[in-house]
Each structure stands twice: as structure tokens, then as C-alpha cells.
Amino acid sequence: MSAREFPSSWTDPSYVATIVMVLATGSLFFYAALRPGEPSPETVGFVVLWVSAPATVAYELARRLG
């Protein structure tokens, strides 16, 4: 494995964005497990927004502050 496959520090923007995306996805799965019924197209779009938005913000913050 090359050295680039692993983050060089905890503030690496790609690493931070990945962690935030995993946490956001996990919390949305938890929320979906509590709701009865199947997701509508609007819910799917909402989920995509709520997973990608925090990851993008975390990436930009880590890039600018790290």
C-alpha cells in the first residue's frame, strides 16, 4: 500500500469528510429504522442532502483550518 492511501494527520480534509459522512449516514439509518413505511423520493433527496452537506462543510473547514 502506498503512503497516500492513509491520512497523514487527523486533520486531513479527506479523512475528516469521510468520518463526518459515515456518522451522518449512520444517524440517518438510525432515523430511518425508527420510521414506519418505505422512503418516498422526497425523503431520498433529503437524505442525500443531509449526508453530503455536512461532509462538504467538514472538508472545507479541515482544508482551511488544517
N, C-alpha and C positions, 0 to 999 in steps of 0.2 A: 504494500500500500504506500502511496505517496504521502508526503507530509501535508499536502494541501487538502487531503480528504478530512483531516481533523482540524478543528479550530485552533488557532494559535493562542487565543485567550478567551476568557468568559465574556468579553465584550465584543467579540467578533460579530458583525451585523448579521451574517447568515445564521450563525448559531442562535443568537437572540431571537431572530424572526422565526426560526424553526421551533424553538421552545414555546414561544407565545402561540404559534399556530397549533401545536399539539395540545396545549392547555385549553385553547378556545374550542377546538374540535371535541375534546373530552367533555367539556362543560356542556356543549350543545347536544352531545349524545346523551348525557345525563338528563338534560331538559326534555329531550325527545322521548326518553324512556318513561317520563312521568306523564306525558300527554297521551290520551287515548286517540286512536284513529291513525290514518296514514297522512303523510305530509302533502299539502297542496303545492302547486307550482310557486305560489307566492311565498310559502314557507321555505322552499328550497332556495329561492333567490335571497331571502332574508338570511338564511344560514350561510350562504356563500359570502354575503356582505360581512356578516359578523365574524367570519373566520379570517377573511383576507384583510379587513381594515385594521384590526389590532396587530397583525403580523407586519403590515406595511409601516404602521406608526412605530413599532418596536425596531424595525430595521433602520428607519431613518434616524431615530433617536440614538441608536447604538453607533451608527455611522458618524453622526455629528459629534457625539459626546465621547466616543471611544477613540 
